[in-house]
Amino acid sequence: MKKLIIAACMFFGFAGIASAQKPTDAKQKPKQKTEKSAVVKKDKPAIAKPASMTKADGTPDMRFKANKEKKAPATGPTKKDGTLDKRYKANKTK
């Protein structure tokens, strides 16, 4: 009896899963394509470089090569990658 109940539950479970899928209707009309060739694309205007290579808060924008070169030289010992070594007192900030 237990096997019969389990088999019935499995049958109704699989039937419920199969009916939950959205049926595809072959009779549906495909969407009409709009003609994109009739629409003329406008060229985008050239983007000008910012006059002052700074951020909105006034600090230099480090994405630009000129601002990277203007960076202040290190005051104390540095690591292999060129960053300041914070183990030394001269490089620590308060």
Biopython code that builds the backbone (N, CA, C, O; Angstrom):
import numpy as np
from Bio.PDB.StructureBuilder import StructureBuilder

atoms = [
    (1, "MET", "N", (0.827, -1.178, 0.000)),
    (1, "MET", "CA", (0.000, 0.000, 0.000)),
    (1, "MET", "C", (0.879, 1.253, 0.000)),
    (1, "MET", "O", (0.600, 2.238, -0.683)),
    (2, "LYS", "N", (1.942, 1.177, 0.785)),
    (2, "LYS", "CA", (2.845, 2.330, 0.882)),
    (2, "LYS", "C", (3.466, 2.635, -0.485)),
    (2, "LYS", "O", (3.587, 3.805, -0.851)),
    (3, "LYS", "N", (3.855, 1.629, -1.233)),
    (3, "LYS", "CA", (4.458, 1.812, -2.547)),
    (3, "LYS", "C", (3.471, 2.437, -3.525)),
    (3, "LYS", "O", (3.859, 3.241, -4.372)),
    (4, "LEU", "N", (2.210, 2.074, -3.413)),
    (4, "LEU", "CA", (1.174, 2.621, -4.288)),
    (4, "LEU", "C", (0.976, 4.119, -4.035)),
    (4, "LEU", "O", (0.835, 4.899, -4.976)),
    (5, "ILE", "N", (0.966, 4.507, -2.781)),
    (5, "ILE", "CA", (0.806, 5.925, -2.424)),
    (5, "ILE", "C", (2.015, 6.717, -2.905)),
    (5, "ILE", "O", (1.855, 7.811, -3.447)),
    (6, "ILE", "N", (3.209, 6.190, -2.719)),
    (6, "ILE", "CA", (4.428, 6.874, -3.166)),
    (6, "ILE", "C", (4.425, 7.020, -4.683)),
    (6, "ILE", "O", (4.786, 8.075, -5.204)),
    (7, "ALA", "N", (4.021, 5.965, -5.400)),
    (7, "ALA", "CA", (3.967, 6.015, -6.860)),
    (7, "ALA", "C", (2.946, 7.049, -7.326)),
    (7, "ALA", "O", (3.200, 7.770, -8.291)),
    (8, "ALA", "N", (1.785, 7.136, -6.653)),
    (8, "ALA", "CA", (0.759, 8.119, -7.019)),
    (8, "ALA", "C", (1.258, 9.542, -6.765)),
    (8, "ALA", "O", (1.025, 10.438, -7.576)),
    (9, "CYS", "N", (1.938, 9.745, -5.651)),
    (9, "CYS", "CA", (2.489, 11.085, -5.343)),
    (9, "CYS", "C", (3.526, 11.486, -6.383)),
    (9, "CYS", "O", (3.547, 12.634, -6.826)),
    (10, "MET", "N", (4.380, 10.556, -6.774)),
    (10, "MET", "CA", (5.383, 10.853, -7.783)),
    (10, "MET", "C", (4.728, 11.174, -9.127)),
    (10, "MET", "O", (5.157, 12.087, -9.832)),
    (11, "PHE", "N", (3.672, 10.406, -9.480)),
    (11, "PHE", "CA", (2.971, 10.640, -10.742)),
    (11, "PHE", "C", (2.365, 12.040, -10.770)),
    (11, "PHE", "O", (2.523, 12.766, -11.751)),
    (12, "PHE", "N", (1.669, 12.423, -9.694)),
    (12, "PHE", "CA", (1.040, 13.747, -9.658)),
    (12, "PHE", "C", (2.081, 14.866, -9.542)),
    (12, "PHE", "O", (1.875, 15.971, -10.043)),
    (13, "GLY", "N", (3.176, 14.571, -8.891)),
    (13, "GLY", "CA", (4.251, 15.559, -8.796)),
    (13, "GLY", "C", (4.876, 15.857, -10.146)),
    (13, "GLY", "O", (5.068, 17.018, -10.508)),
    (14, "PHE", "N", (5.194, 14.799, -10.895)),
    (14, "PHE", "CA", (5.772, 14.994, -12.230)),
    (14, "PHE", "C", (4.763, 15.617, -13.191)),
    (14, "PHE", "O", (5.134, 16.409, -14.057)),
    (15, "ALA", "N", (3.479, 15.257, -13.037)),
    (15, "ALA", "CA", (2.451, 15.851, -13.880)),
    (15, "ALA", "C", (2.319, 17.341, -13.572)),
    (15, "ALA", "O", (2.103, 18.142, -14.482)),
    (16, "GLY", "N", (2.445, 17.715, -12.319)),
    (16, "GLY", "CA", (2.368, 19.124, -11.943)),
    (16, "GLY", "C", (3.545, 19.915, -12.469)),
    (16, "GLY", "O", (3.387, 21.060, -12.891)),
    (17, "ILE", "N", (4.716, 19.321, -12.448)),
    (17, "ILE", "CA", (5.911, 19.987, -12.971)),
    (17, "ILE", "C", (5.797, 20.173, -14.480)),
    (17, "ILE", "O", (6.156, 21.224, -15.011)),
    (18, "ALA", "N", (5.295, 19.147, -15.168)),
    (18, "ALA", "CA", (5.173, 19.217, -16.619)),
    (18, "ALA", "C", (4.139, 20.262, -17.034)),
    (18, "ALA", "O", (4.315, 20.927, -18.055)),
    (19, "SER", "N", (3.082, 20.413, -16.273)),
    (19, "SER", "CA", (2.051, 21.384, -16.641)),
    (19, "SER", "C", (2.427, 22.795, -16.220)),
    (19, "SER", "O", (1.802, 23.755, -16.672)),
    (20, "ALA", "N", (3.409, 22.943, -15.383)),
    (20, "ALA", "CA", (3.830, 24.271, -14.933)),
    (20, "ALA", "C", (4.614, 25.005, -16.013)),
    (20, "ALA", "O", (4.756, 26.226, -15.951)),
    (21, "GLN", "N", (5.117, 24.286, -16.987)),
    (21, "GLN", "CA", (5.873, 24.918, -18.061)),
    (21, "GLN", "C", (4.922, 25.674, -18.983)),
    (21, "GLN", "O", (3.808, 25.221, -19.243)),
    (22, "LYS", "N", (5.362, 26.814, -19.470)),
    (22, "LYS", "CA", (4.556, 27.596, -20.396)),
    (22, "LYS", "C", (4.596, 26.896, -21.752)),
    (22, "LYS", "O", (5.675, 26.671, -22.302)),
    (23, "PRO", "N", (3.436, 26.552, -22.291)),
    (23, "PRO", "CA", (3.453, 25.865, -23.582)),
    (23, "PRO", "C", (3.827, 26.845, -24.692)),
    (23, "PRO", "O", (3.422, 28.007, -24.676)),
    (24, "THR", "N", (4.592, 26.366, -25.633)),
    (24, "THR", "CA", (4.951, 27.205, -26.769)),
    (24, "THR", "C", (3.877, 27.051, -27.829)),
    (24, "THR", "O", (3.494, 25.936, -28.183)),
    (25, "ASP", "N", (3.407, 28.151, -28.320)),
    (25, "ASP", "CA", (2.359, 28.123, -29.325)),
    (25, "ASP", "C", (2.988, 28.384, -30.684)),
    (25, "ASP", "O", (3.512, 29.470, -30.935)),
    (26, "ALA", "N", (2.937, 27.395, -31.550)),
    (26, "ALA", "CA", (3.543, 27.521, -32.873)),
    (26, "ALA", "C", (2.750, 28.460, -33.756)),
    (26, "ALA", "O", (3.262, 28.924, -34.775)),
    (27, "LYS", "N", (1.509, 28.753, -33.391)),
    (27, "LYS", "CA", (0.656, 29.607, -34.200)),
    (27, "LYS", "C", (0.878, 31.097, -33.921)),
    (27, "LYS", "O", (0.330, 31.942, -34.630)),
    (28, "GLN", "N", (1.660, 31.423, -32.917)),
    (28, "GLN", "CA", (1.905, 32.825, -32.604)),
    (28, "GLN", "C", (2.670, 33.474, -33.744)),
    (28, "GLN", "O", (3.561, 32.873, -34.344)),
    (29, "LYS", "N", (2.303, 34.707, -34.026)),
    (29, "LYS", "CA", (2.973, 35.438, -35.089)),
    (29, "LYS", "C", (4.294, 35.987, -34.559)),
    (29, "LYS", "O", (4.353, 36.496, -33.439)),
    (30, "PRO", "N", (5.334, 35.887, -35.348)),
    (30, "PRO", "CA", (6.597, 36.489, -34.899)),
    (30, "PRO", "C", (6.467, 38.006, -34.893)),
    (30, "PRO", "O", (5.704, 38.579, -35.672)),
    (31, "LYS", "N", (7.215, 38.644, -34.012)),
    (31, "LYS", "CA", (7.166, 40.101, -33.919)),
    (31, "LYS", "C", (7.684, 40.720, -35.204)),
    (31, "LYS", "O", (8.654, 40.252, -35.801)),
    (32, "GLN", "N", (7.014, 41.776, -35.609)),
    (32, "GLN", "CA", (7.437, 42.453, -36.827)),
    (32, "GLN", "C", (8.687, 43.259, -36.532)),
    (32, "GLN", "O", (8.790, 43.938, -35.511)),
    (33, "LYS", "N", (9.614, 43.167, -37.436)),
    (33, "LYS", "CA", (10.864, 43.896, -37.266)),
    (33, "LYS", "C", (10.682, 45.313, -37.787)),
    (33, "LYS", "O", (10.121, 45.528, -38.861)),
    (34, "THR", "N", (11.160, 46.263, -37.020)),
    (34, "THR", "CA", (11.123, 47.646, -37.479)),
    (34, "THR", "C", (12.348, 47.892, -38.333)),
    (34, "THR", "O", (13.410, 47.318, -38.090)),
    (35, "GLU", "N", (12.206, 48.716, -39.300)),
    (35, "GLU", "CA", (13.321, 48.992, -40.191)),
    (35, "GLU", "C", (14.270, 49.974, -39.535)),
    (35, "GLU", "O", (13.935, 51.139, -39.321)),
    (36, "LYS", "N", (15.423, 49.501, -39.229)),
    (36, "LYS", "CA", (16.429, 50.348, -38.602)),
    (36, "LYS", "C", (17.220, 51.130, -39.646)),
    (36, "LYS", "O", (17.868, 52.126, -39.326)),
    (37, "SER", "N", (17.164, 50.679, -40.882)),
    (37, "SER", "CA", (17.925, 51.372, -41.913)),
    (37, "SER", "C", (17.320, 52.735, -42.217)),
    (37, "SER", "O", (18.014, 53.630, -42.699)),
    (38, "ALA", "N", (16.022, 52.899, -41.938)),
    (38, "ALA", "CA", (15.376, 54.179, -42.194)),
    (38, "ALA", "C", (15.812, 55.225, -41.168)),
    (38, "ALA", "O", (15.799, 56.423, -41.451)),
    (39, "VAL", "N", (16.195, 54.771, -39.987)),
    (39, "VAL", "CA", (16.631, 55.691, -38.946)),
    (39, "VAL", "C", (18.098, 56.035, -39.188)),
    (39, "VAL", "O", (18.945, 55.148, -39.299)),
    (40, "VAL", "N", (18.381, 57.304, -39.266)),
    (40, "VAL", "CA", (19.744, 57.751, -39.511)),
    (40, "VAL", "C", (20.438, 57.941, -38.168)),
    (40, "VAL", "O", (19.951, 58.654, -37.291)),
    (41, "LYS", "N", (21.569, 57.296, -38.033)),
    (41, "LYS", "CA", (22.325, 57.434, -36.797)),
    (41, "LYS", "C", (23.160, 58.699, -36.862)),
    (41, "LYS", "O", (23.811, 58.991, -37.865)),
    (42, "LYS", "N", (23.124, 59.435, -35.774)),
    (42, "LYS", "CA", (23.916, 60.658, -35.701)),
    (42, "LYS", "C", (25.257, 60.326, -35.074)),
    (42, "LYS", "O", (25.338, 59.535, -34.135)),
    (43, "ASP", "N", (26.300, 60.931, -35.596)),
    (43, "ASP", "CA", (27.624, 60.723, -35.039)),
    (43, "ASP", "C", (27.701, 61.405, -33.687)),
    (43, "ASP", "O", (27.157, 62.491, -33.490)),
    (44, "LYS", "N", (28.383, 60.752, -32.763)),
    (44, "LYS", "CA", (28.562, 61.338, -31.448)),
    (44, "LYS", "C", (29.636, 62.417, -31.538)),
    (44, "LYS", "O", (30.629, 62.248, -32.245)),
    (45, "PRO", "N", (29.443, 63.510, -30.836)),
    (45, "PRO", "CA", (30.472, 64.540, -30.864)),
    (45, "PRO", "C", (31.737, 64.046, -30.151)),
    (45, "PRO", "O", (31.672, 63.231, -29.230)),
    (46, "ALA", "N", (32.851, 64.546, -30.587)),
    (46, "ALA", "CA", (34.121, 64.138, -29.981)),
    (46, "ALA", "C", (34.170, 64.629, -28.544)),
    (46, "ALA", "O", (33.787, 65.761, -28.247)),
    (47, "ILE", "N", (34.645, 63.766, -27.661)),
    (47, "ILE", "CA", (34.740, 64.129, -26.254)),
    (47, "ILE", "C", (36.047, 64.890, -26.049)),
    (47, "ILE", "O", (37.133, 64.395, -26.350)),
    (48, "ALA", "N", (35.911, 66.079, -25.537)),
    (48, "ALA", "CA", (37.086, 66.913, -25.304)),
    (48, "ALA", "C", (37.732, 66.534, -23.978)),
    (48, "ALA", "O", (37.050, 66.086, -23.056)),
    (49, "LYS", "N", (39.032, 66.713, -23.883)),
    (49, "LYS", "CA", (39.725, 66.444, -22.636)),
    (49, "LYS", "C", (39.333, 67.512, -21.624)),
    (49, "LYS", "O", (39.118, 68.667, -21.992)),
    (50, "PRO", "N", (39.242, 67.143, -20.378)),
    (50, "PRO", "CA", (38.921, 68.165, -19.388)),
    (50, "PRO", "C", (40.048, 69.179, -19.301)),
    (50, "PRO", "O", (41.224, 68.836, -19.428)),
    (51, "ALA", "N", (39.678, 70.418, -19.084)),
    (51, "ALA", "CA", (40.665, 71.484, -19.078)),
    (51, "ALA", "C", (41.613, 71.358, -17.899)),
    (51, "ALA", "O", (42.804, 71.652, -18.011)),
    (52, "SER", "N", (41.083, 70.923, -16.779)),
    (52, "SER", "CA", (41.910, 70.931, -15.583)),
    (52, "SER", "C", (42.140, 69.557, -15.020)),
    (52, "SER", "O", (42.065, 69.546, -13.791)),
    (53, "MET", "N", (42.364, 68.553, -15.501)),
    (53, "MET", "CA", (42.595, 67.195, -15.043)),
    (53, "MET", "C", (42.504, 67.031, -13.520)),
    (53, "MET", "O", (43.383, 66.418, -12.914)),
    (54, "THR", "N", (41.452, 67.574, -12.897)),
    (54, "THR", "CA", (41.219, 67.403, -11.468)),
    (54, "THR", "C", (39.836, 66.831, -11.254)),
    (54, "THR", "O", (38.975, 66.915, -12.130)),
    (55, "LYS", "N", (39.627, 66.253, -10.090)),
    (55, "LYS", "CA", (38.322, 65.722, -9.734)),
    (55, "LYS", "C", (37.438, 66.867, -9.262)),
    (55, "LYS", "O", (37.887, 68.010, -9.166)),
    (56, "ALA", "N", (36.187, 66.558, -8.971)),
    (56, "ALA", "CA", (35.248, 67.578, -8.524)),
    (56, "ALA", "C", (35.663, 68.178, -7.185)),
    (56, "ALA", "O", (35.375, 69.344, -6.913)),
    (57, "ASP", "N", (36.332, 67.397, -6.355)),
    (57, "ASP", "CA", (36.751, 67.921, -5.051)),
    (57, "ASP", "C", (38.074, 68.682, -5.115)),
    (57, "ASP", "O", (38.545, 69.173, -4.089)),
    (58, "GLY", "N", (38.672, 68.788, -6.278)),
    (58, "GLY", "CA", (39.884, 69.590, -6.444)),
    (58, "GLY", "C", (41.188, 68.810, -6.400)),
    (58, "GLY", "O", (42.245, 69.376, -6.677)),
    (59, "THR", "N", (41.142, 67.529, -6.059)),
    (59, "THR", "CA", (42.373, 66.739, -6.022)),
    (59, "THR", "C", (42.734, 66.305, -7.433)),
    (59, "THR", "O", (41.844, 66.137, -8.266)),
    (60, "PRO", "N", (44.013, 66.119, -7.721)),
    (60, "PRO", "CA", (44.406, 65.723, -9.077)),
    (60, "PRO", "C", (43.871, 64.332, -9.421)),
    (60, "PRO", "O", (43.846, 63.437, -8.576)),
    (61, "ASP", "N", (43.450, 64.168, -10.658)),
    (61, "ASP", "CA", (42.919, 62.896, -11.138)),
    (61, "ASP", "C", (44.095, 62.028, -11.569)),
    (61, "ASP", "O", (44.772, 62.341, -12.548)),
    (62, "MET", "N", (44.340, 60.941, -10.845)),
    (62, "MET", "CA", (45.529, 60.128, -11.071)),
    (62, "MET", "C", (45.398, 59.201, -12.283)),
    (62, "MET", "O", (46.294, 58.395, -12.535)),
    (63, "ARG", "N", (44.312, 59.298, -13.028)),
    (63, "ARG", "CA", (44.187, 58.504, -14.243)),
    (63, "ARG", "C", (45.035, 59.084, -15.367)),
    (63, "ARG", "O", (45.338, 58.393, -16.339)),
    (64, "PHE", "N", (45.411, 60.334, -15.238)),
    (64, "PHE", "CA", (46.184, 60.996, -16.279)),
    (64, "PHE", "C", (47.672, 60.884, -15.982)),
    (64, "PHE", "O", (48.103, 60.992, -14.834)),
    (65, "LYS", "N", (48.445, 60.666, -17.033)),
    (65, "LYS", "CA", (49.881, 60.464, -16.896)),
    (65, "LYS", "C", (50.568, 61.711, -16.340)),
    (65, "LYS", "O", (51.506, 61.606, -15.550)),
    (66, "ALA", "N", (50.106, 62.874, -16.747)),
    (66, "ALA", "CA", (50.727, 64.113, -16.284)),
    (66, "ALA", "C", (50.589, 64.260, -14.771)),
    (66, "ALA", "O", (51.510, 64.748, -14.116)),
    (67, "ASN", "N", (49.472, 63.852, -14.213)),
    (67, "ASN", "CA", (49.287, 63.959, -12.762)),
    (67, "ASN", "C", (50.088, 62.915, -12.011)),
    (67, "ASN", "O", (50.485, 63.148, -10.870)),
    (68, "LYS", "N", (50.330, 61.779, -12.621)),
    (68, "LYS", "CA", (51.137, 60.755, -11.968)),
    (68, "LYS", "C", (52.580, 61.215, -11.844)),
    (68, "LYS", "O", (53.249, 60.919, -10.854)),
    (69, "GLU", "N", (53.056, 61.934, -12.843)),
    (69, "GLU", "CA", (54.430, 62.417, -12.809)),
    (69, "GLU", "C", (54.594, 63.556, -11.816)),
    (69, "GLU", "O", (55.689, 63.765, -11.294)),
    (70, "LYS", "N", (53.529, 64.295, -11.547)),
    (70, "LYS", "CA", (53.602, 65.417, -10.622)),
    (70, "LYS", "C", (53.582, 64.978, -9.167)),
    (70, "LYS", "O", (53.770, 65.803, -8.273)),
    (71, "LYS", "N", (53.358, 63.699, -8.917)),
    (71, "LYS", "CA", (53.270, 63.204, -7.551)),
    (71, "LYS", "C", (54.560, 63.524, -6.794)),
    (71, "LYS", "O", (55.657, 63.406, -7.340)),
    (72, "ALA", "N", (54.415, 63.924, -5.552)),
    (72, "ALA", "CA", (55.568, 64.292, -4.731)),
    (72, "ALA", "C", (56.479, 63.083, -4.537)),
    (72, "ALA", "O", (55.993, 61.967, -4.357)),
    (73, "PRO", "N", (57.762, 63.287, -4.569)),
    (73, "PRO", "CA", (58.679, 62.160, -4.362)),
    (73, "PRO", "C", (58.594, 61.643, -2.934)),
    (73, "PRO", "O", (58.203, 62.369, -2.020)),
    (74, "ALA", "N", (58.959, 60.398, -2.757)),
    (74, "ALA", "CA", (58.922, 59.787, -1.438)),
    (74, "ALA", "C", (59.925, 60.469, -0.522)),
    (74, "ALA", "O", (61.022, 60.841, -0.937)),
    (75, "THR", "N", (59.517, 60.624, 0.744)),
    (75, "THR", "CA", (60.390, 61.311, 1.690)),
    (75, "THR", "C", (61.298, 60.366, 2.438)),
    (75, "THR", "O", (62.334, 60.796, 2.944)),
    (76, "GLY", "N", (60.957, 59.108, 2.528)),
    (76, "GLY", "CA", (61.757, 58.165, 3.294)),
    (76, "GLY", "C", (61.989, 56.891, 2.520)),
    (76, "GLY", "O", (61.834, 56.863, 1.299)),
    (77, "PRO", "N", (62.361, 55.828, 3.226)),
    (77, "PRO", "CA", (62.614, 54.534, 2.579)),
    (77, "PRO", "C", (61.361, 54.001, 1.881)),
    (77, "PRO", "O", (60.239, 54.177, 2.357)),
    (78, "THR", "N", (61.579, 53.363, 0.770)),
    (78, "THR", "CA", (60.463, 52.817, -0.007)),
    (78, "THR", "C", (60.613, 51.314, -0.169)),
    (78, "THR", "O", (61.690, 50.751, 0.027)),
    (79, "LYS", "N", (59.493, 50.672, -0.535)),
    (79, "LYS", "CA", (59.502, 49.242, -0.814)),
    (79, "LYS", "C", (59.939, 49.026, -2.262)),
    (79, "LYS", "O", (60.193, 49.994, -2.980)),
    (80, "LYS", "N", (60.030, 47.776, -2.696)),
    (80, "LYS", "CA", (60.466, 47.463, -4.060)),
    (80, "LYS", "C", (59.525, 48.036, -5.114)),
    (80, "LYS", "O", (59.955, 48.400, -6.209)),
    (81, "ASP", "N", (58.233, 48.113, -4.776)),
    (81, "ASP", "CA", (57.269, 48.616, -5.760)),
    (81, "ASP", "C", (57.201, 50.138, -5.793)),
    (81, "ASP", "O", (56.451, 50.695, -6.595)),
    (82, "GLY", "N", (57.950, 50.815, -4.958)),
    (82, "GLY", "CA", (58.018, 52.268, -4.987)),
    (82, "GLY", "C", (57.117, 52.966, -3.982)),
    (82, "GLY", "O", (57.162, 54.191, -3.869)),
    (83, "THR", "N", (56.300, 52.219, -3.251)),
    (83, "THR", "CA", (55.444, 52.843, -2.254)),
    (83, "THR", "C", (56.231, 53.065, -0.969)),
    (83, "THR", "O", (57.254, 52.423, -0.724)),
    (84, "LEU", "N", (55.729, 53.988, -0.155)),
    (84, "LEU", "CA", (56.419, 54.286, 1.091)),
    (84, "LEU", "C", (56.351, 53.105, 2.042)),
    (84, "LEU", "O", (55.332, 52.418, 2.120)),
    (85, "ASP", "N", (57.439, 52.873, 2.764)),
    (85, "ASP", "CA", (57.490, 51.800, 3.743)),
    (85, "ASP", "C", (57.018, 52.364, 5.072)),
    (85, "ASP", "O", (57.716, 53.179, 5.676)),
    (86, "LYS", "N", (55.844, 51.946, 5.542)),
    (86, "LYS", "CA", (55.221, 52.515, 6.732)),
    (86, "LYS", "C", (55.872, 52.049, 8.034)),
    (86, "LYS", "O", (55.433, 52.454, 9.110)),
    (87, "ARG", "N", (56.889, 51.224, 7.966)),
    (87, "ARG", "CA", (57.563, 50.801, 9.180)),
    (87, "ARG", "C", (58.453, 51.888, 9.743)),
    (87, "ARG", "O", (58.831, 51.843, 10.913)),
    (88, "TYR", "N", (58.796, 52.877, 8.905)),
    (88, "TYR", "CA", (59.678, 53.937, 9.324)),
    (88, "TYR", "C", (58.901, 55.166, 9.745)),
    (88, "TYR", "O", (57.860, 55.475, 9.164)),
    (89, "LYS", "N", (59.396, 55.866, 10.747)),
    (89, "LYS", "CA", (58.724, 57.024, 11.322)),
    (89, "LYS", "C", (58.534, 58.141, 10.289)),
    (89, "LYS", "O", (57.513, 58.828, 10.308)),
    (90, "ALA", "N", (59.489, 58.325, 9.404)),
    (90, "ALA", "CA", (59.415, 59.396, 8.426)),
    (90, "ALA", "C", (58.247, 59.207, 7.449)),
    (90, "ALA", "O", (57.757, 60.180, 6.875)),
    (91, "ASN", "N", (57.811, 57.985, 7.264)),
    (91, "ASN", "CA", (56.740, 57.708, 6.308)),
    (91, "ASN", "C", (55.360, 57.621, 6.944)),
    (91, "ASN", "O", (54.357, 57.578, 6.230)),
    (92, "LYS", "N", (55.290, 57.596, 8.256)),
    (92, "LYS", "CA", (53.997, 57.475, 8.920)),
    (92, "LYS", "C", (53.288, 58.815, 8.928)),
    (92, "LYS", "O", (53.910, 59.867, 9.078)),
    (93, "THR", "N", (51.959, 58.757, 8.762)),
    (93, "THR", "CA", (51.156, 59.979, 8.834)),
    (93, "THR", "C", (50.357, 59.962, 10.122)),
    (93, "THR", "O", (49.973, 58.899, 10.609)),
    (94, "LYS", "N", (50.114, 61.118, 10.662)),
    (94, "LYS", "CA", (49.381, 61.181, 11.946)),
    (94, "LYS", "C", (47.935, 61.392, 11.710)),
    (94, "LYS", "O", (47.159, 61.472, 12.662)),
]
sb = StructureBuilder()
sb.init_structure("model")
sb.init_model(0)
sb.init_chain("A")
sb.init_seg("    ")
for serial, (resi, resn, name, xyz) in enumerate(atoms, 1):
    if name == "N":
        sb.init_residue(resn, " ", resi, " ")
    sb.init_atom(name, np.array(xyz, "f"), 0.0, 1.0, " ", f" {name:<3s}", serial, name[0])
structure = sb.get_structure()
